């Protein structure tokens, strides 16, 4: 995660092109996770068990990478890795668990709409807590993404019979993920990428283990189950966490949040391609607005907008 702090990154004259390319790639990978995990829930997996196995496979991949690259884990722990671990164990675990719990209780369209408050929440937290001003284009991008998320889910956006407690759970992820991203940059921005990713994944692994064990850990019982767990662990978690550790400090929380919104587009497009879903004109307009929002807030030629 070696990179300048958020305040320093905001004034840098150039944006890391690799970080800018990896962030949307990770968002696309995450967007495919629901289509793989749905098979696990159909055979009796609960949320904590699915998240535990996902984290375990991811941690194994990152641990191997750390050994191959001879990453100084002990030194990294002392230089901020321990605090990154604590953040992942607490806020990281909480936001992921609440997101998947909300998905199991509410229409997916409602959960997605609320989650994509995340870019705007990031902008507000940056301003209120650290005094970091957002560029007008960043605010416009966040608004377009939120409107696009609402239109995309408009075909199934139903609130009848929804309990306030479930809505409260669904409101946790955008706020905790925004706070989590901001804190990771400030606490672990100086860590080597693999070390930072390892601390993040170890924290969530321990967190999901603590959630899964009391109710009984569900174990994959056939090849299909293990293949699905491995797929979401490698592409949906290990790749994502490594990109998070690399790109987040280099792009800053605001730009990272906006670019990561490509996840929503991925979910919609895969729903059409894999499930044969048909979208209305309003839903396609929502997809377009999300893409416009992502493309709107891009680094200026030879530089990046201030956050």
C-alpha positions as CSV (number, residue, x, y, z in Angstrom):
1,X,0.0,0.0,0.0
2,X,3.0,2.3,-0.2
3,X,1.7,5.7,-1.3
4,X,1.3,9.2,0.0
5,X,-1.4,10.1,2.6
6,X,-4.7,11.3,1.3
7,X,-3.9,14.9,1.8
8,X,-0.6,14.4,-0.1
9,X,-2.2,12.3,-2.8
10,X,-4.8,15.0,-3.4
11,X,-2.2,17.5,-4.5
12,X,0.0,15.2,-6.6
13,X,0.4,16.2,-10.2
14,X,-0.3,12.8,-11.7
15,X,-2.4,9.7,-11.0
16,X,-1.0,6.2,-11.2
17,X,-2.4,4.8,-14.5
18,X,-2.0,1.2,-13.2
19,X,-4.1,2.0,-10.1
20,X,-6.7,3.6,-12.3
21,X,-6.9,0.5,-14.5
22,X,-6.9,-2.0,-11.7
23,X,-9.8,-0.4,-9.7
24,X,-12.5,-0.9,-12.4
25,X,-11.1,-4.4,-13.1
26,X,-11.6,-5.3,-9.5
27,X,-15.1,-3.8,-9.5
28,X,-16.0,-6.0,-12.5
29,X,-14.7,-9.1,-10.7
30,X,-16.7,-8.2,-7.6
31,X,-19.8,-7.7,-9.8
32,X,-19.7,-11.3,-10.8
33,X,-19.6,-12.7,-7.2
34,X,-23.4,-12.9,-6.7
35,X,-23.8,-15.1,-9.7
36,X,-21.3,-17.6,-8.3
37,X,-22.4,-17.5,-4.6
38,X,-26.1,-18.0,-5.3
39,X,-25.5,-21.7,-5.8
40,X,-24.0,-21.9,-2.3
41,X,-27.1,-20.4,-0.7
42,X,-29.3,-22.9,-2.6
43,X,-27.6,-25.8,-1.0
44,X,-27.8,-24.5,2.6
45,X,-24.9,-22.1,3.1
46,X,-25.5,-19.2,5.4
47,X,-24.0,-15.8,5.1
48,X,-21.2,-16.2,7.7
49,X,-20.1,-19.5,6.3
50,X,-19.9,-18.3,2.8
51,X,-18.0,-15.2,3.8
52,X,-15.6,-17.3,6.0
53,X,-14.6,-19.7,3.1
54,X,-14.3,-16.8,0.7
55,X,-11.9,-15.0,3.1
56,X,-10.0,-18.3,3.8
57,X,-9.3,-18.9,0.1
58,X,-8.4,-15.3,-0.4
59,X,-6.0,-15.2,2.6
60,X,-4.3,-18.4,1.3
61,X,-3.6,-16.8,-2.1
62,X,-2.2,-13.6,-0.5
63,X,-0.1,-15.6,2.0
64,X,1.5,-17.5,-0.8
65,X,2.2,-14.3,-2.6
66,X,3.7,-12.8,0.5
67,X,6.0,-15.8,0.9
68,X,7.1,-15.8,-2.7
69,X,7.9,-12.1,-2.5
70,X,9.5,-12.4,0.9
71,X,7.3,-9.7,2.3
72,X,8.5,-8.4,5.7
73,X,5.3,-9.3,7.6
74,X,6.6,-8.6,11.1
75,X,8.0,-5.2,10.1
76,X,4.7,-4.4,8.3
77,X,2.7,-5.3,11.4
78,X,4.7,-2.8,13.5
79,X,4.5,-0.1,10.9
80,X,0.7,0.1,10.7
81,X,-0.3,-3.5,9.7
82,X,-1.7,-4.2,13.2
83,X,-4.0,-1.2,12.9
84,X,-5.1,-2.3,9.4
85,X,-5.8,-5.7,10.8
86,X,-8.0,-4.1,13.5
87,X,-9.9,-2.0,11.0
88,X,-10.6,-5.0,8.8
89,X,-11.6,-7.1,11.8
90,X,-14.1,-4.5,13.0
91,X,-15.4,-2.1,10.3
92,X,-14.4,-4.3,7.3
93,X,-16.2,-7.4,8.7
94,X,-19.2,-5.3,9.8
95,X,-19.8,-3.6,6.4
96,X,-19.5,-6.9,4.4
97,X,-21.7,-8.9,6.8
98,X,-24.4,-6.2,6.9
99,X,-24.4,-6.0,3.1
100,X,-25.0,-9.7,2.6
101,X,-27.6,-9.8,5.5
102,X,-29.4,-6.9,3.8
103,X,-29.4,-8.8,0.5
104,X,-31.1,-11.8,2.2
105,X,-33.8,-9.6,3.8
106,X,-34.6,-6.9,1.2
107,X,-35.1,-6.7,-2.5
108,X,-31.6,-6.5,-4.1
109,X,-32.6,-3.2,-5.9
110,X,-33.2,-1.5,-2.5
111,X,-29.9,-2.7,-1.1
112,X,-27.9,-1.6,-4.2
113,X,-29.6,1.8,-4.2
114,X,-28.6,2.4,-0.6
115,X,-25.1,1.0,-1.1
116,X,-24.4,3.4,-3.9
117,X,-24.8,6.3,-1.5
118,X,-21.2,5.3,-0.8
119,X,-19.4,7.7,-3.2
120,X,-21.4,10.7,-1.8
121,X,-20.9,9.5,1.8
122,X,-17.1,9.3,1.1
123,X,-17.1,12.9,-0.1
124,X,-19.1,14.2,2.9
125,X,-16.9,12.3,5.4
126,X,-13.7,13.6,3.8
127,X,-15.1,17.1,4.1
128,X,-16.5,16.9,7.6
129,X,-13.8,14.9,9.3
130,X,-10.6,16.0,7.5
131,X,-11.6,19.2,5.7
132,X,-10.8,17.7,2.2
133,X,-12.8,19.6,-0.4
134,X,-14.3,17.6,-3.2
135,X,-14.1,18.8,-6.7
136,X,-17.5,19.8,-8.2
137,X,-17.2,17.1,-10.8
138,X,-16.7,14.5,-8.0
139,X,-20.0,15.6,-6.4
140,X,-21.8,15.6,-9.7
141,X,-20.4,12.1,-10.4
142,X,-21.6,10.8,-7.0
143,X,-25.1,12.2,-7.7
144,X,-25.3,10.7,-11.2
145,X,-24.2,7.3,-9.8
146,X,-26.9,7.4,-7.1
147,X,-29.6,8.4,-9.6
148,X,-28.4,5.7,-12.0
149,X,-28.5,3.1,-9.2
150,X,-32.1,4.1,-8.5
151,X,-33.2,3.9,-12.1
152,X,-31.4,0.6,-12.6
153,X,-33.3,-1.0,-9.8
154,X,-36.6,0.8,-10.7
155,X,-38.2,-2.3,-12.2
156,X,-38.0,-4.2,-8.9
157,X,-37.7,-1.3,-6.4
158,X,-40.5,-2.2,-3.9
159,X,-40.8,-1.0,-0.3
160,X,-44.1,-2.6,0.7
161,X,-43.6,-4.7,3.8
162,X,-40.0,-3.6,4.3
163,X,-39.1,-3.4,8.0
164,X,-37.2,-0.4,9.3
165,X,-34.7,-2.6,11.0
166,X,-33.8,-4.2,7.7
167,X,-33.4,-0.8,6.1
168,X,-31.2,0.2,9.0
169,X,-29.0,-2.8,8.3
170,X,-28.8,-1.9,4.6
171,X,-27.7,1.7,5.5
172,X,-24.7,0.4,7.4
173,X,-22.5,-0.6,4.4
174,X,-22.3,2.7,2.6
175,X,-21.3,4.6,5.7
176,X,-18.9,1.9,7.1
177,X,-17.3,1.2,3.8
178,X,-16.7,4.9,3.2
179,X,-15.1,5.2,6.7
180,X,-13.2,2.0,6.1
181,X,-11.6,3.2,2.9
182,X,-10.7,6.6,4.3
183,X,-9.2,5.0,7.4
184,X,-7.2,2.4,5.4
185,X,-5.5,5.2,3.4
186,X,-4.5,7.1,6.5
187,X,-3.5,4.1,8.7
188,X,-2.0,1.7,6.2
189,X,-1.0,3.9,3.2
190,X,2.7,3.3,3.8
191,X,2.5,-0.5,3.8
192,X,3.8,-2.7,0.9
193,X,0.9,-3.8,-1.2
194,X,1.0,-7.6,-0.4
195,X,1.5,-6.9,3.3
196,X,-1.4,-4.5,3.4
197,X,-3.6,-6.9,1.5
198,X,-2.6,-9.7,3.9
199,X,-3.5,-7.6,7.0
200,X,-6.8,-6.7,5.5
201,X,-7.7,-10.2,4.6
202,X,-6.5,-11.7,7.9
203,X,-8.7,-9.3,9.8
204,X,-11.8,-10.2,7.8
205,X,-11.0,-13.9,8.0
206,X,-10.9,-13.7,11.8
207,X,-14.0,-11.6,11.9
208,X,-16.0,-14.0,9.7
209,X,-14.7,-17.0,11.7
210,X,-16.0,-15.4,14.9
211,X,-19.4,-14.9,13.2
212,X,-19.6,-18.4,11.6
213,X,-18.5,-20.7,14.4
214,X,-21.3,-20.0,17.0
215,X,-24.0,-21.1,14.5
216,X,-22.0,-23.9,13.0
217,X,-19.7,-23.6,10.0
218,X,-21.2,-25.1,6.8
219,X,-18.6,-27.0,4.8
220,X,-18.7,-27.4,1.0
221,X,-19.8,-31.0,0.4
222,X,-19.1,-31.5,-3.3
223,X,-16.8,-30.3,-6.2
224,X,-19.2,-27.7,-7.3
225,X,-19.3,-26.1,-3.8
226,X,-15.5,-26.0,-3.5
227,X,-15.2,-24.6,-7.0
228,X,-17.6,-21.8,-6.2
229,X,-15.9,-21.0,-2.9
230,X,-12.5,-21.0,-4.7
231,X,-13.8,-18.7,-7.4
232,X,-15.2,-16.1,-5.1
233,X,-12.2,-16.4,-2.9
234,X,-9.7,-15.8,-5.6
235,X,-11.4,-13.4,-8.0
236,X,-14.0,-11.9,-5.7
237,X,-11.8,-11.4,-2.7
238,X,-8.0,-12.0,-3.2
239,X,-7.8,-10.0,-6.4
240,X,-10.1,-7.3,-5.0
241,X,-8.1,-6.9,-1.8
242,X,-4.8,-6.7,-3.6
243,X,-6.2,-4.0,-5.9
244,X,-7.7,-2.2,-2.9
245,X,-4.2,-2.2,-1.2
246,X,-2.6,-0.9,-4.3
247,X,-5.1,1.5,-5.9
248,X,-6.9,3.0,-2.9
249,X,-3.9,4.9,-1.5
250,X,-2.9,6.1,-5.0
251,X,-6.3,7.2,-6.2
252,X,-7.7,8.4,-2.9
253,X,-11.0,7.3,-1.4
254,X,-13.2,9.6,-3.5
255,X,-11.9,8.6,-7.0
256,X,-11.7,5.0,-5.9
257,X,-15.3,5.0,-4.8
258,X,-16.5,6.5,-8.0
259,X,-14.5,4.1,-10.3
260,X,-15.6,1.1,-8.2
261,X,-19.2,1.9,-9.0
262,X,-18.5,-0.1,-12.2
263,X,-19.6,-3.0,-10.0
264,X,-23.2,-2.0,-10.5
265,X,-22.9,-2.0,-14.3
266,X,-21.3,-5.4,-14.2
267,X,-24.1,-6.9,-12.1
268,X,-26.7,-5.5,-14.5
269,X,-24.9,-6.6,-17.7
270,X,-24.3,-10.1,-16.3
271,X,-27.9,-10.4,-15.3
272,X,-28.9,-9.7,-18.9
273,X,-26.2,-12.1,-20.4
274,X,-26.4,-15.0,-17.9
275,X,-30.0,-14.8,-16.7
276,X,-31.8,-13.4,-19.7
277,X,-33.1,-10.5,-17.8
278,X,-34.8,-7.8,-19.8
279,X,-34.3,-4.1,-18.9
280,X,-36.6,-1.3,-19.4
281,X,-35.6,2.0,-21.0
282,X,-35.4,3.6,-17.5
283,X,-33.0,0.8,-16.3
284,X,-30.8,1.2,-19.3
285,X,-30.7,4.9,-18.7
286,X,-29.6,4.2,-15.2
287,X,-26.7,2.1,-16.5
288,X,-25.7,5.0,-18.8
289,X,-25.9,7.5,-15.9
290,X,-23.6,5.4,-13.8
291,X,-21.1,5.1,-16.6
292,X,-21.3,8.9,-17.2
293,X,-20.7,9.5,-13.5
294,X,-17.6,7.2,-13.5
295,X,-16.2,8.8,-16.7
296,X,-17.0,12.4,-15.5
297,X,-14.6,12.5,-12.6
298,X,-11.4,11.5,-14.2
299,X,-7.9,12.9,-13.7
300,X,-7.3,15.9,-15.9
301,X,-4.7,15.5,-18.6
302,X,-1.4,15.4,-16.9
303,X,-2.9,15.5,-13.5
304,X,-5.9,14.6,-11.2
305,X,-8.6,16.7,-9.7
306,X,-8.2,17.8,-6.1
307,X,-10.2,15.9,-3.6
